[in-house]
Amino acid sequence: MSSQIYEAPRVHVTFDYNLFKLHNSNRPPNHWPKIAKSLKKKDMSRYVPIIVVLTDSGYIIIDGQGRYFACMELGLPIYYIIAENVGIDDIATFNTGQENWKLGDYLNFYASQGKTDYVRIQQFLSDFPNIKLAYLVGTIWQSRNATGNTSEFFKEGGFSFPEEARKKGAVVSQILTAIENNVPKQELKSIYSLVAALSSLSLNKEFNANRLIEQVKKYPYVFRAQADQVHYKQNLEKLYNYRKRGDNGNVRF
């Protein structure tokens, strides 16, 4: 069986930003500030050149508008490939099927690089499968090192996951398990908001997770699906205090 050798397209480089034009059918490159932030730490743009087609009006970018704006903002060179036998109509083809990394992809990458906190998170998610990574990063544990958006901080590889976070997540998982095993299936909605509400309960020194678990088992009909975190806290407070003798012993969330 013979093998064919294909010539890779040539990568060009320039500082002339005016060479390039955008096409209005492509999606707006609103994410370029995030790319710029990444390139500012380490310029990897040469390994992901933008793709252009040559038209009568110049080079039209069909893939990589965000990288183009980021490099221009930082004064970095533009690495680009001129696509042959490709036209403006192929812009959709370039964008269809492209999938940005999800949180799990970042988790696996940093864990494979030996980052201790990310390895610990992997183990936690294995031990408590009803806790999704998005719950952990977005509601259960806000990394103390994060400045700004915690999800973006997680993607940058600096997320911390100490023992305190693991214990909190384990408690949330246990309560969530009791709810999943006892309340009617139709009430299991807006789980992200529910987890956010459960996470906030740990801030109340009077809160006892075991009591809430027992209440869920005894009075599952009191639990109702809610639209958001605030209403879930109200519902959980009602369930926690349900049939408690006297108002003086009630706990307010």
FILUM-935538 format. One record per residue (C-alpha): x, y, z; residue in three letters; residue number from 1. Coordinates in steps of 0.05 Angstrom, whole numbers, plus 5000, padded with zeros to 4 digits. Layout:
# FILUM-935538
      X      Y      Z     r     k
      X      Y      Z   ALA   NUM
...
***
This chain:
# FILUM-935538
      X      Y      Z     r     k
   5000   5000   5000   MET     1
   5032   5065   4978   SER     2
   5029   5128   5020   SER     3
   5020   5198   4994   GLN     4
   5059   5257   5021   ILE     5
   5020   5321   5026   TYR     6
   5052   5389   5031   GLU     7
   5029   5429   5091   ALA     8
   5004   5500   5077   PRO     9
   5055   5554   5088   ARG    10
   5050   5597   5150   VAL    11
   5060   5671   5136   HIS    12
   5075   5725   5187   VAL    13
   5065   5801   5187   THR    14
   5057   5862   5230   PHE    15
   5013   5895   5178   ASP    16
   4945   5889   5212   TYR    17
   4912   5928   5156   ASN    18
   4922   5870   5109   LEU    19
   4863   5834   5140   PHE    20
   4788   5844   5138   LYS    21
   4730   5813   5173   LEU    22
   4668   5783   5142   HIS    23
   4601   5802   5171   ASN    24
   4575   5730   5166   SER    25
   4625   5706   5218   ASN    26
   4609   5709   5292   ARG    27
   4631   5772   5330   PRO    28
   4699   5761   5362   PRO    29
   4675   5785   5431   ASN    30
   4720   5735   5467   HIS    31
   4786   5767   5443   TRP    32
   4802   5800   5511   PRO    33
   4807   5730   5542   LYS    34
   4853   5709   5486   ILE    35
   4895   5771   5496   ALA    36
   4901   5755   5570   LYS    37
   4927   5686   5554   SER    38
   4975   5711   5500   LEU    39
   5002   5763   5547   LYS    40
   5026   5708   5593   LYS    41
   5057   5668   5536   LYS    42
   5051   5681   5462   ASP    43
   5030   5615   5430   MET    44
   4997   5647   5369   SER    45
   5048   5620   5320   ARG    46
   5021   5550   5334   TYR    47
   4949   5569   5318   VAL    48
   4953   5614   5256   PRO    49
   4890   5648   5232   ILE    50
   4861   5625   5166   ILE    51
   4846   5674   5110   VAL    52
   4822   5672   5039   VAL    53
   4848   5720   4986   LEU    54
   4793   5761   4953   THR    55
   4791   5824   4910   ASP    56
   4784   5865   4973   SER    57
   4842   5833   5010   GLY    58
   4852   5778   5060   TYR    59
   4786   5758   5093   ILE    60
   4792   5722   5159   ILE    61
   4750   5659   5160   ILE    62
   4777   5631   5225   ASP    63
   4813   5665   5282   GLY    64
   4782   5734   5288   GLN    65
   4792   5732   5363   GLY    66
   4866   5716   5357   ARG    67
   4873   5772   5305   TYR    68
   4844   5825   5352   PHE    69
   4884   5799   5411   ALA    70
   4950   5801   5373   CYS    71
   4935   5869   5346   MET    72
   4919   5896   5416   GLU    73
   4984   5868   5443   LEU    74
   5026   5888   5383   GLY    75
   5043   5816   5367   LEU    76
   5055   5789   5297   PRO    77
   4999   5757   5259   ILE    78
   5012   5686   5237   TYR    79
   4965   5665   5181   TYR    80
   4952   5612   5129   ILE    81
   4922   5628   5061   ILE    82
   4869   5575   5048   ALA    83
   4867   5549   4977   GLU    84
   4803   5527   4943   ASN    85
   4764   5557   5000   VAL    86
   4715   5614   4996   GLY    87
   4672   5658   5039   ILE    88
   4617   5607   5037   ASP    89
   4662   5559   5075   ASP    90
   4663   5602   5138   ILE    91
   4606   5562   5168   ALA    92
   4644   5497   5154   THR    93
   4703   5522   5193   PHE    94
   4660   5541   5253   ASN    95
   4613   5482   5253   THR    96
   4638   5425   5295   GLY    97
   4691   5467   5330   GLN    98
   4683   5459   5405   GLU    99
   4716   5501   5457   ASN   100
   4746   5466   5517   TRP   101
   4697   5453   5573   LYS   102
   4714   5454   5647   LEU   103
   4727   5379   5646   GLY   104
   4779   5387   5591   ASP   105
   4817   5438   5634   TYR   106
   4811   5392   5694   LEU   107
   4840   5333   5657   ASN   108
   4896   5375   5627   PHE   109
   4919   5406   5692   TYR   110
   4912   5341   5730   ALA   111
   4955   5307   5677   SER   112
   5007   5361   5689   GLN   113
   5009   5341   5762   GLY   114
   4973   5401   5792   LYS   115
   4955   5375   5861   THR   116
   4889   5413   5870   ASP   117
   4863   5389   5803   TYR   118
   4882   5317   5819   VAL   119
   4844   5324   5885   ARG   120
   4784   5350   5847   ILE   121
   4785   5290   5800   GLN   122
   4786   5243   5860   GLN   123
   4729   5281   5893   PHE   124
   4685   5277   5831   LEU   125
   4699   5202   5829   SER   126
   4680   5194   5902   ASP   127
   4617   5237   5897   PHE   128
   4589   5227   5826   PRO   129
   4525   5267   5838   ASN   130
   4568   5330   5844   ILE   131
   4584   5359   5775   LYS   132
   4647   5399   5763   LEU   133
   4606   5461   5747   ALA   134
   4572   5456   5816   TYR   135
   4639   5450   5850   LEU   136
   4672   5509   5814   VAL   137
   4612   5554   5810   GLY   138
   4575   5545   5876   THR   139
   4606   5497   5926   ILE   140
   4676   5526   5928   TRP   141
   4699   5594   5906   GLN   142
   4775   5590   5904   SER   143
   4804   5640   5953   ARG   144
   4859   5656   5903   ASN   145
   4810   5676   5848   ALA   146
   4802   5748   5826   THR   147
   4740   5757   5783   GLY   148
   4705   5700   5749   ASN   149
   4719   5635   5786   THR   150
   4706   5592   5724   SER   151
   4757   5632   5684   GLU   152
   4806   5626   5742   PHE   153
   4796   5551   5741   PHE   154
   4813   5549   5667   LYS   155
   4877   5587   5681   GLU   156
   4902   5531   5726   GLY   157
   4904   5568   5792   GLY   158
   4842   5540   5826   PHE   159
   4853   5516   5898   SER   160
   4816   5456   5929   PHE   161
   4837   5448   6002   PRO   162
   4809   5397   6052   GLU   163
   4758   5449   6074   GLU   164
   4729   5449   6004   ALA   165
   4727   5373   6001   ARG   166
   4689   5369   6067   LYS   167
   4639   5421   6045   LYS   168
   4628   5386   5979   GLY   169
   4619   5319   6014   ALA   170
   4564   5348   6058   VAL   171
   4528   5378   5998   VAL   172
   4533   5311   5963   SER   173
   4503   5273   6022   GLN   174
   4444   5321   6027   ILE   175
   4433   5320   5952   LEU   176
   4434   5243   5953   THR   177
   4380   5243   6006   ALA   178
   4337   5290   5964   ILE   179
   4348   5249   5901   GLU   180
   4330   5185   5936   ASN   181
   4267   5209   5972   ASN   182
   4231   5266   5938   VAL   183
   4186   5256   5876   PRO   184
   4225   5256   5811   LYS   185
   4185   5314   5784   GLN   186
   4213   5358   5840   GLU   187
   4285   5346   5818   LEU   188
   4294   5409   5777   LYS   189
   4342   5468   5775   SER   190
   4395   5426   5810   ILE   191
   4449   5479   5801   TYR   192
   4407   5528   5841   SER   193
   4392   5475   5893   LEU   194
   4466   5460   5902   VAL   195
   4480   5534   5909   ALA   196
   4428   5538   5964   ALA   197
   4456   5477   6000   LEU   198
   4526   5506   5995   SER   199
   4505   5571   6028   SER   200
   4474   5534   6087   LEU   201
   4542   5517   6114   SER   202
   4553   5590   6130   LEU   203
   4499   5584   6184   ASN   204
   4531   5559   6248   LYS   205
   4465   5531   6272   GLU   206
   4456   5488   6210   PHE   207
   4460   5413   6221   ASN   208
   4466   5373   6157   ALA   209
   4443   5308   6190   ASN   210
   4379   5341   6213   ARG   211
   4362   5364   6143   LEU   212
   4376   5294   6116   ILE   213
   4329   5263   6167   GLU   214
   4276   5315   6151   GLN   215
   4281   5299   6077   VAL   216
   4271   5225   6093   LYS   217
   4212   5238   6140   LYS   218
   4176   5293   6101   TYR   219
   4197   5289   6028   PRO   220
   4131   5320   6006   TYR   221
   4152   5387   6037   VAL   222
   4209   5393   5988   PHE   223
   4188   5428   5923   ARG   224
   4227   5447   5861   ALA   225
   4243   5522   5860   GLN   226
   4263   5571   5807   ALA   227
   4326   5598   5839   ASP   228
   4374   5595   5898   GLN   229
   4335   5644   5941   VAL   230
   4270   5605   5937   HIS   231
   4307   5539   5949   TYR   232
   4335   5567   6014   LYS   233
   4265   5587   6036   GLN   234
   4239   5517   6020   ASN   235
   4297   5483   6055   LEU   236
   4286   5527   6116   GLU   237
   4213   5506   6118   LYS   238
   4233   5433   6111   LEU   239
   4288   5439   6164   TYR   240
   4240   5468   6215   ASN   241
   4179   5427   6195   TYR   242
   4141   5401   6256   ARG   243
   4192   5429   6304   LYS   244
   4158   5447   6370   ARG   245
   4154   5522   6380   GLY   246
   4182   5578   6338   ASP   247
   4239   5592   6386   ASN   248
   4279   5532   6363   GLY   249
   4271   5547   6289   ASN   250
   4334   5560   6248   VAL   251
   4333   5616   6197   ARG   252
   4373   5609   6134   PHE   253
***
